[in-house]
Every structure is written in C-alpha cells, then in structure tokens.
Amino acid sequence: MNTMNESLHHTATVCAVCHDQCVSACPVVEATHRMSAYPSRLAMLALEVHRQGLPVDADLSRALLDCIDCGACLEGCLYVDRPNDVTPVVRWARQASAQYAPSGLQAWSQRVQATGSPYPGVSEQLAALKSALPSGEHSSPPLLLYVDAATLHYAPAMALAALQLLQSAGKLNVVLADAVYPGGEWYQYGQQDDFVAAARRLAGELAAIQPAKVVALNPYSAYLLREVYPAQAGVRLEAPVLTLAEALVDAIHGLPGAAPRKVFLVQSACESYRMGGGAGQALLEKAGAQVSGKRDELTFREMSYPDGEVFGLEPDPRLWIQKRILGAFQRSGAEVLVTTSPMALPALRAAAPGHPVMDLATYLQGPG
C-alpha cells in the first residue's frame, strides 16, 4: 500500500491533534451531526490507513465520503494566517480505498470514458452553443469560453447568455473547447491517473488553440484549471484563467445591464473559500445592484459527486444548505436571487419555488 508523503503526513498530524476549532463551519457536521465528518477524525482515519492500523474496506470508504471539499473549515482553522487544509489527506485516503469507491462513481467514469461527458445530451448542447459563435475572420487572439459538462447539463441557457455578454463586451473572437469534462470528480475521489489524463487532454486542446485568456463559466472549473491542475496534476495552462465575473468586472459599463435591483448573491463555494471571495459582488455593484447577505449565507457548497449524489450521508447536507440560503434570501428583502454557480441554479430554483432565481450571466443581460 502507498504511504503518505511527508507533507501530507504533517497536514494530517496537525489536523488530528487539533481541538476542532473548524467544526462550527462544517455544513456536513451541522446537517448530519456525524462525528466522522469532523476534520480531525478524518485526519485520524487517514493516519491509520497510512500506518495500516485500520482495515481498508467499504466502511472506511463510506466514512471518507463525509468530507465534501467545500473549504468551509479553512474559515474556522486555528491557524489563521495559514489554514491547514485536510482535504488533500482525505483524497489520499480515498485513493488508498479506491477499490471500495461507490458504484455510482464507476458508472460515472464509464460514461466519461465512452462519451467525454458524465451527462447525457451534452454534445448536442455544445453543438447548439457553437452555432451561436460569431462567424468570420478575426485579427485578435481567441478568447476561450470554457463551458464544462456540468454547465451544459444544469444551465445551458447560462452558457448562451455568457457568450452573448462577452460579445457585447467586444470579445468577438470567442471559441469553445471540445474537452468538456475537467476531471473534478476524479480529483475529489483520489482517482489521480484519470484526473491527470483529463487535465492533459484539456491542456493539449488549449495549447493547439492558443487563447489569450480562458474564461471558465463554472467557478469550480476555474479553480481546477487555475490552481489544482498545476499543483496536483503538473499541468500548467499558458493562458490566464478567469471566472466570468472576473472577466467582466472591468467591462461592465459596455454591457446592456439589468435594472438596478436588490440582489441576493449566492456564490460558488470555491469562490468564497478557495479563490479569495470571487468577483461576483464587485461585478453586481458596478452594474448598479445592491448586494445583500453575509458570506456564509451567500455560499453554495457544490457537492462534487456523481449525478449530484452524496453517498452515505443522511440527512443530505445539500438540503440543509438550500434551506439556509432560502431563509437568508427571504430575510434580506432582496428582489432576486442570483448565483454564479451553474450547479446551484436548478437546486435553488427547486428550493425556492415562486421566487426569482437567476444565473449571473442571464441577470446581467437584463430584460429580454
């Protein structure tokens, strides 16, 4: 069995001996009251796997699923200046117990290997989006709008709205990538070989296109391409990677814009906790909106698991998160709930029937 490297062992040890300062921030602990979700307990499990003090079996694999990699624990970490991130340790332990991974992940991986996407209908959605690209020759270097499989599956209208916004901002030479699966679930579950292959496949396509910039519509994909690929897959993209909000924040005055409204912004978890807070609030305020809410209420913790399932967790922490967001939205008095996350869009609409819920790109387009 593989053992932890020195860096992972240090991280696991620091978390294992801590007194769980971060637990109050964990949505899984608050939703399920399961002590196995405590970061210190997860670190202990990983250390025992390293020491071969625990059997590597299905029970261990299920326990390791309690971490959803949202990054909320980093906010409550005792080491304020340099938070100790336990998630790489959890991913290592998952890799060690990969033979007991949930069956849903196996089916997920098979679909990706067969079709390039874990979701049905993605190739048709991508073809429809390509048909909206402007025609003709362009002298400027291409801008690559990276629309991943999750966005095409959960929020295809968001992808079209983003393309139109970029064109309104003067970005006429916009291109799309064919490699729509960036490997997020493989990364989360510790399937390193598959994850690295996905990263290299996308990087190879981008190297052939040579875009000046990459705008990743799904913030989680931006996080993968910008931070995870170099650190975990040894793949560094030549072009800078931006979220849609980052790409538009300096061009907002050239956009059609929505009428100023009081907005409740729901950000992606990786924006809030792993990417410096994101640019969504600044973008909306430049557009004239009044943005309400506290950061912990503005965050949608993506559950990056096959088909939106969270295996082994009852009650499902996503329902708790959605209830919390809806309650905060109702208390805020905001007129519209806007999210930067395509994966959040259908979940929030289901949680808030009768309330206006929009993605960031559609909101910025304004009426019509």
Stockholm file with secondary structure:
# STOCKHOLM 1.0

chainA/1-368         MNTMNESLHHTATVCAVCHDQCVSACPVVEATHRMSAYPSRLAMLALEVHRQGLPVDADLSRALLDCIDCGACLEGCLYVDRPNDVTPVVRWARQASAQYAPSGLQAWSQRVQATGSPYPGVSEQLAALKSALPSGEHSSPPLLLYVDAATLHYAPAMALAALQLLQSAGKLNVVLADAVYPGGEWYQYGQQDDFVAAARRLAGELAAIQPAKVVALNPYSAYLLREVYPAQAGVRLEAPVLTLAEALVDAIHGLPGAAPRKVFLVQSACESYRMGGGAGQALLEKAGAQVSGKRDELTFREMSYPDGEVFGLEPDPRLWIQKRILGAFQRSGAEVLVTTSPMALPALRAAAPGHPVMDLATYLQGPG
#=GR chainA/1-368 SS CCCCCHHHHHHHHHHHTSCCTTGGGCHHHHHHCCGGGSHHHHHHHHHHHHHTCSCCSHHHHHHHTTCCCCCHHHHTCSCSSSCCCCHHHHHHHHHHTGGGCCHHHHHHHHHHHHHSCSSTTHHHHHHHHHTTSCCSCCSSCCEEEECCHHHHHHCHHHHHHHHHHHHHTTCCCEEECSCCCCCHHHHHTTCHHHHHHHHHHHHHHHHHHCCSEEEESSHHHHHIIIIIIIIIICCCCSSCEEEHHHHHTTTGGGSCCCCCCEEEEEEEHHHHHHSTTCSHHHHHHHTTCEEESCGGGSEECCCCSGGGCCTTCSSCHHHHHHHHHHHHHHHHTCSEEEESCTTHHHHHHHHSTTSCEEEHHHHHHCCC
#=GC SS_cons         CCCCCHHHHHHHHHHHTSCCTTGGGCHHHHHHCCGGGSHHHHHHHHHHHHHTCSCCSHHHHHHHTTCCCCCHHHHTCSCSSSCCCCHHHHHHHHHHTGGGCCHHHHHHHHHHHHHSCSSTTHHHHHHHHHTTSCCSCCSSCCEEEECCHHHHHHCHHHHHHHHHHHHHTTCCCEEECSCCCCCHHHHHTTCHHHHHHHHHHHHHHHHHHCCSEEEESSHHHHHIIIIIIIIIICCCCSSCEEEHHHHHTTTGGGSCCCCCCEEEEEEEHHHHHHSTTCSHHHHHHHTTCEEESCGGGSEECCCCSGGGCCTTCSSCHHHHHHHHHHHHHHHHTCSEEEESCTTHHHHHHHHSTTSCEEEHHHHHHCCC
//
